[in-house]
Amino acid sequence: MITLPMIYALAGLMFAAVAIQGALDRANPRRFLSAGFWGLYAVNFLAGSYVPDFANGVLVLVMVALAAIGLGRGAPPTTTPEQRAAGAARFGNALFVPALLIPGVTLLGTLLLKSVVIGGRPLIETNQATLVSLGLGVVVALIAALAMLRPPPLAPVREARRLVETIGWAAVLPQMLAALGAVFAVAGVGTVIAGLLNDYVPLDTPLLAVAAYALGMALFTAIMGNAFAAFPVITAAIGLPLVVHKFGGDPAVVCALGMLSGFCGTLITPMAANFNIVPAALLELPDRNGVIRVQIPTALILLLGNIVLMYFLAFPR
């Protein structure tokens, strides 16, 4: 059976390779700091489930210290602009095939692989079907890219290193913020928010509850910078007790559209640095918040659409 820890192991091996390459790159004056950061991140994926919580906490604090000192950037071998232009002209729109394989395999795997049984055992871990399918999609896309482009054997690792060193510590923000959201949920932040809403906001109809849940997801995501951090808190405060339990909403529809509402908040916040600030820096845009300004209308339209869809799809008619 293909399980989620196997996918974590693949990610850990990739970051371990990034760390080793970084340590050997003399072009980066802070190569050992960078190698230490990505090496510890690899340990988190490879052994995080097997070491005590205290050790994991120390690991994260050391990563924070390394990031605060500064990781620096090396000079991994890569293609020239001329070579990339020639490759784009040669392959054309076929270059999008590997990228499109990732969501395609993820969707098909989520819908189909859960029911595949071999030797009396499911092919994939059924309760983590989407994440396992996403990992499989990345592997399939990598194989397709290697077969189509015929790059040097180390090119995937070198390009992975070039990308993560360009993004820097912000690459780990989704995981860190998701963990922070889980901490908030355990600490009872959702219960506090639910109490405040019950005291001051009359959520006495399904439409008001749906609107409060979607808006809460977007706003808390904008504050936290990540929908995965907001989801356990706002779902525990509004989604489950009100939309699902009180008014009978379909939990699958409510949670799916609730997460999408959170992503609307991701589009409008500088806290989502790896999505909104880093691209502006990579593209050398004159306006640091230029990406956010362009995304605001789309975010608001999508948020309204999510509210409408949740109201009409979540409740039996």
C-alpha positions in Angstrom: 0.0 0.0 0.0 1.2 3.5 -0.9 1.0 5.6 2.2 1.5 9.2 3.1 4.8 8.6 5.0 6.2 7.3 1.7 5.4 10.6 0.1 7.0 12.4 3.0 10.1 10.3 2.5 10.4 11.3 -1.1 10.1 15.0 -0.1 12.7 14.5 2.6 15.2 12.8 0.2 14.8 15.8 -2.2 15.5 18.3 0.5 18.4 16.2 1.7 19.9 16.3 -1.8 19.4 20.1 -1.9 21.3 20.4 1.4 24.2 18.2 0.2 24.5 20.2 -3.0 24.3 23.4 -1.1 27.1 22.4 1.3 29.4 21.7 -1.7 28.7 25.0 -3.4 31.6 27.3 -2.6 29.8 30.2 -4.5 27.5 30.6 -1.5 29.4 32.2 1.4 26.8 30.9 3.8 26.6 27.5 2.3 26.7 25.6 5.6 23.9 27.7 7.0 21.8 27.0 4.0 22.7 23.3 4.0 21.9 23.1 7.7 18.5 24.7 7.2 17.4 22.5 4.3 19.0 19.5 6.0 16.9 20.0 9.1 13.9 20.4 6.9 14.7 17.1 5.3 15.0 15.5 8.8 11.5 16.9 9.6 10.1 15.0 6.6 12.1 11.8 7.0 12.0 11.3 10.8 9.5 13.9 12.2 7.0 11.1 13.1 9.6 9.1 14.9 11.3 11.6 17.2 9.8 13.2 20.3 7.7 16.4 20.1 10.3 18.3 22.1 13.0 17.3 19.6 10.8 18.5 16.7 10.3 21.8 18.5 14.1 22.2 18.9 14.6 21.4 15.3 12.1 24.1 14.3 13.8 26.7 16.6 17.2 25.9 15.1 15.7 26.4 11.6 14.3 29.8 12.7 17.7 30.8 14.0 19.5 29.8 10.8 16.9 31.7 8.7 17.3 34.8 10.9 21.1 34.7 10.4 20.6 34.5 6.6 20.8 31.5 4.2 22.4 33.1 1.2 22.2 31.8 -2.4 24.5 29.6 -4.4 25.0 29.3 -8.1 23.7 25.8 -9.2 24.4 24.9 -12.8 21.4 25.7 -15.0 20.6 26.5 -18.6 21.2 29.9 -20.2 18.4 32.2 -21.3 19.2 31.3 -24.9 18.9 27.6 -24.2 15.6 28.1 -22.5 14.3 30.1 -25.4 15.4 27.4 -27.8 13.7 24.7 -25.7 10.5 26.8 -25.5 10.5 27.2 -29.3 11.1 23.5 -29.8 8.5 22.0 -27.5 5.9 24.9 -27.5 2.8 24.2 -25.4 3.9 20.7 -24.8 6.0 22.2 -22.0 2.8 22.5 -19.9 2.2 18.7 -20.0 4.3 17.8 -17.0 2.7 20.6 -14.9 -0.8 19.6 -15.9 -0.1 16.0 -15.1 0.1 16.9 -11.4 -3.5 18.1 -10.9 -4.7 15.5 -13.4 -3.2 12.5 -11.6 -4.2 14.0 -8.2 -7.9 14.3 -9.4 -8.0 10.8 -10.9 -6.2 9.2 -8.0 -8.6 10.8 -5.5 -11.6 9.6 -7.4 -10.4 6.2 -8.6 -7.5 4.8 -6.7 -9.4 4.7 -3.3 -11.4 1.7 -4.7 -8.4 -0.2 -6.1 -7.6 -3.3 -4.0 -4.6 -5.6 -4.6 -4.2 -8.7 -2.7 -6.9 -7.8 -0.3 -5.3 -4.4 0.6 -6.1 -1.0 -0.9 -3.5 0.4 -3.3 -3.2 3.7 -1.5 -4.0 4.9 2.0 -7.7 5.7 1.6 -8.0 8.3 4.3 -5.1 10.3 2.7 -6.0 9.6 -0.9 -5.7 13.2 -2.1 -2.3 13.8 -0.6 -0.9 10.4 -1.7 -2.3 11.1 -5.2 -0.7 14.5 -5.3 2.7 12.8 -4.5 2.1 10.3 -7.2 1.2 13.1 -9.6 4.6 14.8 -8.9 6.4 11.5 -9.6 4.5 11.0 -12.8 5.1 14.6 -13.9 8.9 14.2 -13.2 9.1 11.0 -15.2 7.2 12.6 -18.1 9.5 15.7 -18.0 12.7 13.6 -18.0 11.4 11.5 -20.9 10.4 14.6 -22.9 13.2 17.0 -22.2 16.2 14.6 -21.7 18.0 16.8 -19.2 21.2 15.8 -17.3 20.5 13.3 -14.5 21.1 15.8 -11.8 19.0 18.6 -13.4 15.8 18.0 -11.3 17.7 18.3 -8.0 19.8 21.2 -9.2 16.6 23.1 -10.3 14.9 22.2 -7.1 17.8 23.7 -5.2 17.8 26.8 -7.4 14.1 27.3 -6.7 14.1 26.8 -2.9 17.2 28.9 -2.5 15.6 31.7 -4.5 12.4 31.5 -2.4 14.4 31.0 0.8 12.8 30.3 4.2 9.4 31.4 2.9 9.2 28.0 1.2 8.4 26.4 4.5 5.7 28.8 5.5 2.7 26.6 4.4 3.8 23.8 6.6 4.7 26.0 9.6 1.4 28.0 9.4 -0.6 24.8 9.1 1.0 23.5 12.2 0.3 26.9 13.9 -3.4 26.5 12.9 -3.4 23.0 14.6 -1.9 24.6 17.7 -4.6 27.3 17.7 -7.3 24.6 17.4 -5.9 22.6 20.3 -5.6 25.8 22.4 -9.4 26.4 21.9 -9.2 29.6 19.8 -12.1 28.2 17.8 -14.2 27.9 20.9 -13.5 31.5 21.9 -14.4 32.8 18.4 -17.7 30.7 18.5 -18.5 32.3 21.9 -18.0 35.8 20.6 -20.1 35.1 17.5 -23.0 33.7 19.6 -22.9 36.7 21.9 -22.7 39.5 19.3 -23.7 38.1 15.8 -27.2 36.7 15.2 -26.4 33.7 13.0 -29.9 32.4 13.0 -30.3 31.4 9.3 -28.3 29.1 7.1 -27.3 31.9 4.7 -25.9 34.1 7.6 -24.0 31.0 8.9 -22.6 30.2 5.5 -21.6 33.9 4.9 -19.9 34.1 8.4 -18.0 30.8 7.8 -16.8 31.9 4.3 -15.9 35.4 5.4 -14.2 34.1 8.6 -12.1 31.7 6.6 -11.0 34.5 4.2 -10.3 37.0 7.0 -8.5 34.6 9.3 -6.4 33.3 6.3 -5.5 36.9 5.5 -4.3 37.3 9.1 -2.4 34.0 9.3 -1.2 33.9 5.7 -2.4 30.3 5.0 -5.8 28.7 4.6 -4.5 25.5 6.3 -3.8 27.5 9.5 -7.3 29.1 9.4 -9.3 25.9 8.5 -9.2 24.0 11.9 -9.9 27.2 13.8 -12.8 28.7 11.8 -14.3 25.2 11.0 -14.3 24.4 14.7 -15.9 27.8 15.5 -18.5 28.2 12.7 -18.3 25.4 10.1 -19.1 22.4 12.1 -21.2 23.7 15.0 -23.4 26.0 13.0 -23.4 25.2 9.3 -23.2 21.4 9.7 -24.7 20.5 13.0 -27.2 23.3 13.6 -28.5 23.7 10.0 -27.7 20.3 8.6 -25.1 21.3 5.9 -23.3 18.5 4.0 -19.8 18.4 5.7 -18.0 17.5 2.5 -19.4 20.5 0.6 -19.0 22.9 3.5 -15.4 22.0 4.2 -14.4 22.0 0.5 -15.9 25.4 -0.2 -14.7 26.7 3.2 -11.1 25.9 2.2 -11.7 27.6 -1.1 -13.0 30.6 0.7 -9.8 30.6 2.7 -7.7 30.6 -0.5 -9.5 33.8 -1.4 -7.9 35.4 1.7 -4.5 34.0 0.5 -4.8 36.1 -2.6 -5.1 39.4 -0.8 -2.6 39.2 2.0 1.2 40.0 2.2 1.3 37.4 5.0 1.2 34.7 2.3 4.7 35.8 1.3 5.6 32.7 -0.7 2.6 33.3 -2.9 2.4 37.1 -3.2 5.6 38.8 -2.1 8.2 36.3 -3.4 6.8 36.2 -7.0 6.9 40.0 -7.1 10.6 39.9 -6.0 11.4 37.1 -8.5 9.8 39.1 -11.4 11.4 42.3 -10.1 8.1 44.2 -10.1 8.4 47.8 -9.1 5.3 47.5 -6.8 6.0 45.0 -4.0 2.3 44.5 -3.6 1.6 44.4 -7.3 0.5 40.8 -7.3 -1.9 41.4 -4.5 -3.5 44.4 -6.2 -4.2 42.4 -9.3 -5.7 39.5 -7.4 -8.1 41.4 -5.2 -11.0 41.6 -7.7 -10.7 37.9 -8.4 -10.6 37.0 -4.7 -13.8 39.0 -4.0 -15.7 37.5 -6.9 -14.6 33.9 -5.9 -15.5 34.5 -2.3 -19.0 35.6 -3.3 -19.3 32.6 -5.6 -18.2 30.3 -2.7 -20.9 31.7 -0.5 -23.6 31.2 -3.1 -22.4 27.7 -4.0 -22.2 26.6 -0.3 -25.7 27.9 0.4 -27.3 26.1 -2.6 -25.2 22.9 -2.5 -24.7 22.2 1.2 -28.3 22.0 2.3 -30.8 19.3 1.0 -33.7 20.8 -0.9 
